[in-house]
């Protein structure tokens, strides 16, 4: 989804900012070791979010601690 926001998503347009959390393995390891793995997405979001940010959380179970923490942070 984030790639389509910065790409064209079906038609030529101005690119939109988008990032997929959890794609930087160095950050995942550092955050997990320092803050605990339930905080891996929430900590990234805390660094990147702005008042106008939109967060889209996709999960298959809806019960993962890391996703629940992300939604709380959002």
mmCIF file of the C-alpha atoms, coordinates in Angstrom:
data_MODEL
# 
_entry.id   MODEL 
# 
loop_
_atom_site.group_PDB 
_atom_site.id 
_atom_site.type_symbol 
_atom_site.label_atom_id 
_atom_site.label_alt_id 
_atom_site.label_comp_id 
_atom_site.label_asym_id 
_atom_site.label_entity_id 
_atom_site.label_seq_id 
_atom_site.pdbx_PDB_ins_code 
_atom_site.Cartn_x 
_atom_site.Cartn_y 
_atom_site.Cartn_z 
_atom_site.occupancy 
_atom_site.B_iso_or_equiv 
_atom_site.pdbx_formal_charge 
_atom_site.auth_seq_id 
_atom_site.auth_comp_id 
_atom_site.auth_asym_id 
_atom_site.auth_atom_id 
_atom_site.pdbx_PDB_model_num 
ATOM 1  C CA . UNK A 1 1  ? 0.000  0.000   0.000   1.00 0.00 ? 1  UNK A CA 1 
ATOM 2  C CA . UNK A 1 2  ? 2.764  2.475   0.850   1.00 0.00 ? 2  UNK A CA 1 
ATOM 3  C CA . UNK A 1 3  ? 4.490  1.703   -2.464  1.00 0.00 ? 3  UNK A CA 1 
ATOM 4  C CA . UNK A 1 4  ? 1.285  2.523   -4.336  1.00 0.00 ? 4  UNK A CA 1 
ATOM 5  C CA . UNK A 1 5  ? 0.976  5.849   -2.494  1.00 0.00 ? 5  UNK A CA 1 
ATOM 6  C CA . UNK A 1 6  ? 4.417  6.921   -3.674  1.00 0.00 ? 6  UNK A CA 1 
ATOM 7  C CA . UNK A 1 7  ? 3.876  5.257   -7.063  1.00 0.00 ? 7  UNK A CA 1 
ATOM 8  C CA . UNK A 1 8  ? 0.919  6.026   -9.281  1.00 0.00 ? 8  UNK A CA 1 
ATOM 9  C CA . UNK A 1 9  ? -1.837 3.649   -8.083  1.00 0.00 ? 9  UNK A CA 1 
ATOM 10 C CA . UNK A 1 10 ? -3.559 3.381   -11.440 1.00 0.00 ? 10 UNK A CA 1 
ATOM 11 C CA . UNK A 1 11 ? -3.113 6.908   -12.746 1.00 0.00 ? 11 UNK A CA 1 
ATOM 12 C CA . UNK A 1 12 ? -0.478 9.606   -12.946 1.00 0.00 ? 12 UNK A CA 1 
ATOM 13 C CA . UNK A 1 13 ? -0.662 11.933  -9.958  1.00 0.00 ? 13 UNK A CA 1 
ATOM 14 C CA . UNK A 1 14 ? 1.489  13.690  -7.397  1.00 0.00 ? 14 UNK A CA 1 
ATOM 15 C CA . UNK A 1 15 ? 3.093  11.076  -5.111  1.00 0.00 ? 15 UNK A CA 1 
ATOM 16 C CA . UNK A 1 16 ? 1.786  10.778  -1.572  1.00 0.00 ? 16 UNK A CA 1 
ATOM 17 C CA . UNK A 1 17 ? 3.986  10.056  1.430   1.00 0.00 ? 17 UNK A CA 1 
ATOM 18 C CA . UNK A 1 18 ? 3.718  6.505   2.669   1.00 0.00 ? 18 UNK A CA 1 
ATOM 19 C CA . UNK A 1 19 ? 5.837  4.165   4.757   1.00 0.00 ? 19 UNK A CA 1 
ATOM 20 C CA . UNK A 1 20 ? 5.431  0.553   5.800   1.00 0.00 ? 20 UNK A CA 1 
ATOM 21 C CA . UNK A 1 21 ? 6.491  0.127   9.412   1.00 0.00 ? 21 UNK A CA 1 
ATOM 22 C CA . UNK A 1 22 ? 8.610  -2.880  10.246  1.00 0.00 ? 22 UNK A CA 1 
ATOM 23 C CA . UNK A 1 23 ? 10.632 -3.008  7.039   1.00 0.00 ? 23 UNK A CA 1 
ATOM 24 C CA . UNK A 1 24 ? 13.946 -1.877  8.545   1.00 0.00 ? 24 UNK A CA 1 
ATOM 25 C CA . UNK A 1 25 ? 15.484 -4.955  10.177  1.00 0.00 ? 25 UNK A CA 1 
ATOM 26 C CA . UNK A 1 26 ? 18.068 -2.860  12.052  1.00 0.00 ? 26 UNK A CA 1 
ATOM 27 C CA . UNK A 1 27 ? 15.336 -0.770  13.655  1.00 0.00 ? 27 UNK A CA 1 
ATOM 28 C CA . UNK A 1 28 ? 13.270 -3.846  14.496  1.00 0.00 ? 28 UNK A CA 1 
ATOM 29 C CA . UNK A 1 29 ? 16.216 -5.451  16.270  1.00 0.00 ? 29 UNK A CA 1 
ATOM 30 C CA . UNK A 1 30 ? 17.267 -2.291  18.133  1.00 0.00 ? 30 UNK A CA 1 
ATOM 31 C CA . UNK A 1 31 ? 13.720 -1.374  19.227  1.00 0.00 ? 31 UNK A CA 1 
ATOM 32 C CA . UNK A 1 32 ? 12.908 -4.949  20.187  1.00 0.00 ? 32 UNK A CA 1 
ATOM 33 C CA . UNK A 1 33 ? 16.068 -5.271  22.262  1.00 0.00 ? 33 UNK A CA 1 
ATOM 34 C CA . UNK A 1 34 ? 15.726 -1.876  23.957  1.00 0.00 ? 34 UNK A CA 1 
ATOM 35 C CA . UNK A 1 35 ? 11.959 -1.583  24.444  1.00 0.00 ? 35 UNK A CA 1 
ATOM 36 C CA . UNK A 1 36 ? 10.551 -5.083  23.892  1.00 0.00 ? 36 UNK A CA 1 
ATOM 37 C CA . UNK A 1 37 ? 9.141  -6.550  20.717  1.00 0.00 ? 37 UNK A CA 1 
ATOM 38 C CA . UNK A 1 38 ? 5.547  -5.497  21.501  1.00 0.00 ? 38 UNK A CA 1 
ATOM 39 C CA . UNK A 1 39 ? 6.778  -1.906  20.935  1.00 0.00 ? 39 UNK A CA 1 
ATOM 40 C CA . UNK A 1 40 ? 8.430  -2.375  17.528  1.00 0.00 ? 40 UNK A CA 1 
ATOM 41 C CA . UNK A 1 41 ? 5.747  -0.621  15.468  1.00 0.00 ? 41 UNK A CA 1 
ATOM 42 C CA . UNK A 1 42 ? 4.595  1.880   18.116  1.00 0.00 ? 42 UNK A CA 1 
ATOM 43 C CA . UNK A 1 43 ? 8.127  3.189   18.609  1.00 0.00 ? 43 UNK A CA 1 
ATOM 44 C CA . UNK A 1 44 ? 8.631  3.689   14.865  1.00 0.00 ? 44 UNK A CA 1 
ATOM 45 C CA . UNK A 1 45 ? 5.282  5.451   14.618  1.00 0.00 ? 45 UNK A CA 1 
ATOM 46 C CA . UNK A 1 46 ? 6.116  7.711   17.544  1.00 0.00 ? 46 UNK A CA 1 
ATOM 47 C CA . UNK A 1 47 ? 9.193  8.923   15.658  1.00 0.00 ? 47 UNK A CA 1 
ATOM 48 C CA . UNK A 1 48 ? 7.399  9.443   12.331  1.00 0.00 ? 48 UNK A CA 1 
ATOM 49 C CA . UNK A 1 49 ? 3.853  10.619  13.084  1.00 0.00 ? 49 UNK A CA 1 
ATOM 50 C CA . UNK A 1 50 ? 2.619  14.161  12.655  1.00 0.00 ? 50 UNK A CA 1 
ATOM 51 C CA . UNK A 1 51 ? -0.722 15.646  13.740  1.00 0.00 ? 51 UNK A CA 1 
ATOM 52 C CA . UNK A 1 52 ? -2.065 15.203  10.201  1.00 0.00 ? 52 UNK A CA 1 
ATOM 53 C CA . UNK A 1 53 ? -0.852 11.587  9.856   1.00 0.00 ? 53 UNK A CA 1 
ATOM 54 C CA . UNK A 1 54 ? -3.170 8.773   8.854   1.00 0.00 ? 54 UNK A CA 1 
ATOM 55 C CA . UNK A 1 55 ? -2.374 5.304   10.163  1.00 0.00 ? 55 UNK A CA 1 
ATOM 56 C CA . UNK A 1 56 ? -3.765 2.193   8.506   1.00 0.00 ? 56 UNK A CA 1 
ATOM 57 C CA . UNK A 1 57 ? -3.211 -0.918  10.622  1.00 0.00 ? 57 UNK A CA 1 
ATOM 58 C CA . UNK A 1 58 ? -3.664 -4.279  8.907   1.00 0.00 ? 58 UNK A CA 1 
ATOM 59 C CA . UNK A 1 59 ? -3.603 -7.469  10.969  1.00 0.00 ? 59 UNK A CA 1 
ATOM 60 C CA . UNK A 1 60 ? -4.895 -10.999 10.498  1.00 0.00 ? 60 UNK A CA 1 
ATOM 61 C CA . UNK A 1 61 ? -5.618 -11.750 14.167  1.00 0.00 ? 61 UNK A CA 1 
ATOM 62 C CA . UNK A 1 62 ? -6.217 -8.316  15.649  1.00 0.00 ? 62 UNK A CA 1 
ATOM 63 C CA . UNK A 1 63 ? -4.729 -9.503  18.937  1.00 0.00 ? 63 UNK A CA 1 
ATOM 64 C CA . UNK A 1 64 ? -0.974 -9.119  18.458  1.00 0.00 ? 64 UNK A CA 1 
ATOM 65 C CA . UNK A 1 65 ? 0.619  -7.051  21.207  1.00 0.00 ? 65 UNK A CA 1 
ATOM 66 C CA . UNK A 1 66 ? 2.693  -5.126  18.673  1.00 0.00 ? 66 UNK A CA 1 
ATOM 67 C CA . UNK A 1 67 ? -0.381 -4.179  16.632  1.00 0.00 ? 67 UNK A CA 1 
ATOM 68 C CA . UNK A 1 68 ? -2.411 -3.248  19.717  1.00 0.00 ? 68 UNK A CA 1 
ATOM 69 C CA . UNK A 1 69 ? 0.450  -1.003  20.866  1.00 0.00 ? 69 UNK A CA 1 
ATOM 70 C CA . UNK A 1 70 ? 0.600  0.551   17.392  1.00 0.00 ? 70 UNK A CA 1 
ATOM 71 C CA . UNK A 1 71 ? -3.107 1.381   17.446  1.00 0.00 ? 71 UNK A CA 1 
ATOM 72 C CA . UNK A 1 72 ? -2.783 2.829   20.954  1.00 0.00 ? 72 UNK A CA 1 
ATOM 73 C CA . UNK A 1 73 ? 0.123  4.997   19.767  1.00 0.00 ? 73 UNK A CA 1 
ATOM 74 C CA . UNK A 1 74 ? -1.887 6.160   16.750  1.00 0.00 ? 74 UNK A CA 1 
# 
